[in-house]
Amino acid sequence: MDKRMGKWTAADLPDMTGRKVLITGAGRGLGLIAARELGRVGARVVLGVRSPEQGRRAIAGLPGDFDVRRLDVSDLGSVREFAEEWTGDLDVLINNAGVMDVPAARTADGLDVQTATNYTGPFVLTGLLLPYLTDRVVSVTSQLHRQSKLDVADLDWRSRTYHPMHAYRDSKLAVVLFSLELQRRLTASGSRVKSVLAHPGIATTSLAAHSSANAVNRLAFLLNDPEHGALPVLYAATQDVPGNAYVGPDGIGSIKGHPTVRKPGRVGLDEAKAADLWQATAALTGVGG
């Protein structure tokens, strides 16, 4: 459905001239689409990517003002180096980078790779860049957070038997709880910066290309294509939504469609668990305490 029928699309993006946006994992997939569209409407878009060379190839020929910088959110050293080099205001931070259903592995910091990429690294990046932020943080999550049984006491999979999809679900619930606690802290401090959540529904991207969950791609006609999958991120980054808004597709089950504001699962609205998670992550990373 199109704009004439009341559905929000990238054609409805406002003029972003003079605004700076950082998108992690913007070298491909939904992040690249978001970068392309925000650049098209005048934003200065910083692409935080593991491979700057790949990032530059991805944006070659696209109209817009782009700045490609190295950032591996799974590597806390890379995150800290990136933040130390940051100067000037940042209007919008989009924590988009992510992995799904990957085998057990540890980062250079000794952290679980999937948790570090999807949650721990973005937590640290947000905390370090918060003094520069003027508008909002957009964190990309998944509807699968509703199925999580996150164990805050074992956030980094030290005592439990690792299961790739369980770790993915937990990391995405951690993102939802992080947004809740971040918004509480922003509000309490009197800040006008907002924390907002976005999820793409089930989009046919390469995120799960190697995954046992990839069977869903055989049903692509029932799912969001990447262009539509990026719309909730763009909506969350540019529209007048409340703090801790949860933006996703408007179709049945929020699987596909056009962006609208919905509610996360009840597990993502547990204020006590959100506070406990924040403290556990701060203790793990040394940021946010």
C-alpha positions, 0 to 999 in steps of 0.5 A: 500500500502506498502513501495515497492510502495513508501508509508511511514510506521513505517518500515521507521522510523530512528534510534532514539537512544539517543533521548528523546521523550515525548508523552502525552496521551500515555497509549492507542490509537494512543499515545501508538502506537507512543510510541511503535514504537519510543521505538522500534527504540531506543528513550527514550520515556516518557509517560505522562499519567493520570494513571501511573499504566495503562501506565505501564501495557500498555507498559509491555513487549514492547522492548524499554526504557520507563519512565512513569510519571503522567500528566493530561493535563486538570489540569494546576496544574498537568502540572506545577508540571510535568514541574517543575520536568523535567530535561535535554534536550527534543528532541520531544514533542508530544501533543497527549492527547485529548478528543472528544465530551464530555459533558459540565464540568469544570476542577479544574481550572474552565476551560472547560474540552474539551478545556483544554485537547485538547488545553489549557493544551498543550499550557501551557505544551509546554510553560513551556518545551520550554527551554528544547526542541531541535528539535520540538513540534508535536501537534495533530489536526483534519480535523474538525478544518476546520468547526470551528467558534472559538470565541477567546473572549469566548475561555472557553465557558463562554457566548456561549451555550456549544455544545460538537462537536462545542467545539471539532472543536474549540479546534482543530482549536485552536491547528492549530492556536497555531502551526502557532503562535508558529512557528512565535515566534520560527522563530523570536527568531532564534530558530531551534525548529519547530512546526509541526501539525499532524492529523490521518484522521478519525481513528477507535480508542476509542476517540469517543467511547461515542460520537454521532460521533461514527456512523462513526465506522460503516464505519470502512472499509472506515477509517484509522485503528489505526496503520495507524492513528498513522503514521502522528504523527510518520512522523511529529515527525521524518521526515525533514518537514518544520515548521508548516507542516500539516501532514495527510493521503494521501487519498481522503479528507485526511481521510485515507492512508499514511502520506504526508504533506498537508495544514490546512484549511484557517481558520488555516492560519489566522495570526492575529487570531493566535496572538489574540488567543495566547494573550487570552490563555496567559491571561487565563493561565499566561503562554506565555505572 
